[in-house]
Amino acid sequence: MSRGRPSTPPPVVKLNYIQETEDMIYTFKNGKMVSSVVKDDPKDPHVILEKYAKKIEKLKEPVYINGRKKRITKVDKLDIEKTQAKYDELYYSLFPEDKPKRKYKKSK
């Protein structure tokens, strides 16, 4: 028989995990912090409105590949229109006084 302390397996260290606090999300891989994200209230309409605005800006920004401008396809235009429609719907539900007035043609 062996003398001394009995052998115990080394403790298992958790290296990949996500730590959530009230306002931040931290992601760790191999014991090192990979990213941290600020939590937004997903139900707050102003936050959603801001996200739509950023997405529209990004979609309208020209894309360059090897110094040449990539053309805007029909799919890209449809994405822009859909996002703009969602933005307008949410914006005018929050601020109905800013909704453009419909102009009718005057009959003679």
trRosetta pair geometry for C-beta under 8 A, 3 or more apart (Angstrom, degrees):
i j d omega theta_ij theta_ji phi_ij phi_ji
5 8 7.9 -56 148 -7 110 97
13 31 7.5 9 141 -80 124 115
14 17 5.4 49 142 -43 116 126
15 28 7.3 -132 168 132 49 103
15 29 7.1 40 140 -175 90 35
15 30 5.1 7 167 -121 126 27
15 31 4.9 -56 -139 -40 87 76
16 28 6.7 -173 -136 100 33 73
16 29 5.3 19 -111 -121 87 60
16 30 7.1 17 -67 -38 80 43
17 28 5.4 3 57 57 70 108
18 25 6.5 -7 -175 -175 105 94
18 26 7.0 159 -160 84 55 52
18 27 5.4 -18 -108 -105 82 68
18 28 7.4 -174 -84 22 34 74
19 25 7.6 159 83 -161 49 47
19 26 4.5 -9 60 61 97 106
19 28 7.0 42 -6 -9 102 112
20 24 7.7 -179 -151 94 46 51
20 25 5.3 -12 -108 -112 77 77
20 26 7.7 -163 -75 26 32 69
21 24 5.0 18 50 52 109 83
21 25 7.7 -156 28 -75 67 37
21 26 7.6 43 -5 -6 100 102
22 39 7.8 -129 138 41 40 139
23 38 6.4 -11 159 -153 84 77
23 39 5.5 -141 -158 40 39 102
24 36 5.7 -6 -173 -175 114 104
24 37 7.0 146 -160 76 62 43
24 38 6.0 -40 -102 -106 70 50
24 39 6.6 -132 -75 -9 17 90
25 36 6.8 162 81 -156 50 54
25 37 4.6 -11 56 58 102 95
25 39 6.2 101 -24 -62 97 92
26 33 6.0 -53 -170 -133 105 108
26 35 7.7 177 -150 94 45 47
26 36 5.0 -13 -102 -105 70 89
27 33 7.2 106 76 -159 50 62
27 34 4.9 -52 101 58 100 104
27 35 4.9 14 43 54 115 83
27 36 7.3 -161 17 -76 73 43
27 37 7.9 41 -14 -3 105 99
28 31 6.5 -4 173 -141 115 13
28 32 6.5 160 -154 76 78 25
28 33 5.5 -47 -97 -94 77 50
28 34 6.6 158 -117 1 21 86
29 32 6.5 -30 70 61 62 77
29 34 4.9 39 12 -43 105 129
33 36 6.7 0 178 -46 122 98
40 44 7.1 -113 166 42 88 118
40 47 4.7 152 175 -161 124 145
41 44 4.0 74 89 -16 111 114
41 47 6.0 160 64 -4 72 152
42 47 7.2 -109 -115 94 25 136
42 48 7.5 68 -171 -68 53 97
44 47 4.3 72 83 5 105 110
44 48 7.0 174 90 -9 56 85
45 48 5.5 -55 -147 40 40 112
45 49 6.0 46 152 -25 70 104
45 90 6.0 -174 -165 -173 105 109
45 93 7.7 -114 -155 89 152 110
45 94 5.8 176 123 -77 140 123
46 49 5.5 -49 -146 34 33 116
46 50 6.5 36 153 -20 63 103
46 94 7.6 115 -75 -129 71 158
47 50 5.7 -53 -152 34 31 112
47 51 6.6 33 150 -19 64 104
48 51 5.6 -52 -151 34 34 113
48 52 6.5 36 151 -19 65 103
48 90 6.3 -120 107 -159 114 160
49 52 5.8 -53 -151 35 32 111
49 53 6.5 34 151 -20 64 105
49 87 6.8 97 -144 -144 68 76
49 90 5.5 -159 -87 118 88 127
49 91 6.2 109 -132 -80 121 77
49 94 7.1 -44 -64 -1 146 153
50 53 5.6 -52 -149 34 33 114
50 54 6.5 33 153 -17 65 103
51 54 5.8 -54 -149 37 33 110
51 55 6.3 32 153 -20 65 107
52 55 5.6 -56 -147 37 32 112
52 56 6.3 33 155 -20 66 104
52 83 6.0 170 -156 -178 86 90
52 86 5.9 -148 -122 101 136 103
52 87 4.1 173 142 -88 137 94
52 90 6.9 150 0 42 157 140
53 56 5.8 -52 -148 34 30 110
53 57 6.5 33 152 -19 63 105
53 87 6.6 114 -67 -131 61 133
54 57 5.6 -53 -150 35 33 114
54 58 6.3 32 153 -19 66 107
55 58 5.7 -55 -148 37 32 111
55 59 6.3 30 154 -19 66 107
55 83 5.4 -132 110 -153 118 145
56 59 5.8 -56 -145 37 31 109
56 60 6.3 22 158 -13 65 110
56 80 6.7 88 -137 -145 76 76
56 83 5.3 -176 -77 119 83 125
56 84 6.0 92 -113 -77 128 76
56 87 6.4 -20 -41 -38 137 155
57 60 6.1 -65 -147 41 27 105
57 61 6.4 37 154 -36 64 104
58 61 5.7 -46 -150 17 31 117
59 76 6.7 166 -170 -170 96 87
59 79 5.9 -153 -135 111 141 111
59 80 4.9 179 128 -87 136 86
59 83 6.6 148 2 35 154 152
60 80 6.6 92 -68 -121 79 128
62 69 5.4 -28 177 -144 126 107
62 70 7.4 159 -177 48 75 73
63 69 7.3 115 75 -158 48 58
63 70 4.3 -23 85 38 101 123
64 67 6.3 1 176 -127 114 14
64 68 6.6 150 -156 70 73 27
64 69 5.7 -42 -99 -93 74 51
64 70 6.9 -161 -95 -7 19 84
65 68 6.0 -33 70 63 68 83
65 70 5.4 63 0 -58 108 107
72 76 4.8 -120 -164 84 77 140
72 77 6.3 90 151 -54 109 87
73 76 4.9 105 54 4 70 100
73 77 7.2 -131 102 -2 42 87
74 77 5.6 -53 -151 36 36 113
74 78 6.4 38 150 -20 67 104
75 78 5.7 -53 -149 35 32 112
75 79 6.5 36 151 -21 64 103
76 79 5.7 -52 -150 33 33 113
76 80 6.5 34 151 -19 64 104
77 80 5.6 -52 -150 35 34 113
77 81 6.3 33 152 -19 66 106
78 81 5.6 -53 -146 37 33 112
78 82 6.3 33 156 -20 66 105
79 82 5.9 -54 -146 36 29 110
79 83 6.3 23 158 -14 64 109
80 83 6.1 -61 -147 41 27 107
80 84 6.0 26 156 -19 65 112
81 84 5.7 -57 -143 39 27 111
81 85 6.2 31 156 -23 64 106
82 85 5.7 -54 -149 33 29 112
82 86 6.6 27 153 -16 63 104
83 86 5.8 -53 -150 37 33 110
83 87 6.2 36 150 -21 65 106
84 87 5.5 -52 -146 36 33 115
84 88 6.2 33 155 -19 66 105
85 88 5.8 -52 -145 37 29 110
85 89 6.3 31 156 -21 63 107
86 89 5.8 -54 -146 35 29 112
86 90 6.4 21 158 -12 64 109
87 90 6.2 -65 -151 41 26 104
87 91 5.9 24 156 -20 66 114
88 91 5.6 -57 -139 39 28 111
88 92 6.0 15 167 -10 67 110
89 92 6.5 -61 -142 42 21 99
89 93 6.4 21 156 -20 60 110
90 93 5.8 -58 -148 35 29 111
90 94 6.5 23 155 -14 64 107
91 94 6.0 -64 -155 39 30 105
91 95 6.2 -31 167 37 69 102
91 98 7.3 -67 147 82 100 132
92 95 6.5 -72 -123 70 32 67
92 96 6.1 66 176 -105 70 50
92 98 6.7 -131 -110 77 69 89
92 99 4.7 72 -143 -86 116 98
93 96 7.2 13 -135 -66 21 85
95 98 4.4 24 127 12 115 117
95 99 7.8 170 110 -35 71 72
96 99 5.6 -22 -166 -12 52 118
